[in-house]
Amino acid sequence: MVGTLQHLLLKKIYSNYLQKIHSSVPTLSRQLELNQDDIKLSLSEMVNDGSVIETTVQQFSLTDLGRKKFSVVMTGGTFDILHVGHIFTFEQAKMLGDVLAIVIATDKTVQRFKQHPPTNSQKDRVSLVRHLREVDAAIEGSEADFFDTVEFIQPDIIALGFDQKHNEKDLYKKLNERGLSHVKIIRLKKHIPGKSTSKIVQDIIKHSYRDEDC
């Protein structure tokens, strides 16, 4: 049984890895708002049991054993104009596992699939999503191949939004081809009616026209 602090550290070290943040004792202490001595003691115990390795002076990373001690849920999207529907989706996805990793579509990917650029840049969208309470890590997706990002994250579960246009059968086939047959796909069924980015944009345009008419 993983202790509470050890479990927090394992998840944080993994999240930092995804976001290219070095997991040093001071950094972990600041992120978790915990005493450095307590962090050092728990890390020492995890090094001894093989869950963590010290790569450089006070820089830590997970071993395969450490990674197996928690589950990761991955979901993705554009998340251009954040709204309550997105938050609800993140909450539902987070309930499926221990760590929620969000993949943000790059500006070029949005342009390619939606035929228009996003309102907010990929850097801003990542920053906004990363600061949400439900989110453990937010990263930019691969522009070349979606499954390159899946291989990088190594999730246990891929959570699909209720309205995302993905074919689960095709996804499972490609996962198997990449040696990711352990990954489970779950379609999130619930949503908040009337809450969508396109609906918000339409309302903004409508209200703008009204303001001009006044």
Stockholm file with secondary structure:
# STOCKHOLM 1.0

chainA/1-214         MVGTLQHLLLKKIYSNYLQKIHSSVPTLSRQLELNQDDIKLSLSEMVNDGSVIETTVQQFSLTDLGRKKFSVVMTGGTFDILHVGHIFTFEQAKMLGDVLAIVIATDKTVQRFKQHPPTNSQKDRVSLVRHLREVDAAIEGSEADFFDTVEFIQPDIIALGFDQKHNEKDLYKKLNERGLSHVKIIRLKKHIPGKSTSKIVQDIIKHSYRDEDC
#=GR chainA/1-214 SS CCCHHHHHHHHHHHHHHHTTCCCBHHHHHHHHTCCHHHHHHHHHHHHHTTSEEEEETTEEEECHHHHTTSCEEEEEECCCSCCHHHHHHHHHHHTTSSEEEEEECCHHHHHHHHSSCCSSCHHHHHHHHHTSTTCSEEEECCSSCHHHHHHHHCCSEEEECTTCCCCHHHHHHHHHHTTCTTCEEEECCCCCTTCCHHHHHHHHHHHHHHHHHC
#=GC SS_cons         CCCHHHHHHHHHHHHHHHTTCCCBHHHHHHHHTCCHHHHHHHHHHHHHTTSEEEEETTEEEECHHHHTTSCEEEEEECCCSCCHHHHHHHHHHHTTSSEEEEEECCHHHHHHHHSSCCSSCHHHHHHHHHTSTTCSEEEECCSSCHHHHHHHHCCSEEEECTTCCCCHHHHHHHHHHTTCTTCEEEECCCCCTTCCHHHHHHHHHHHHHHHHHC
//
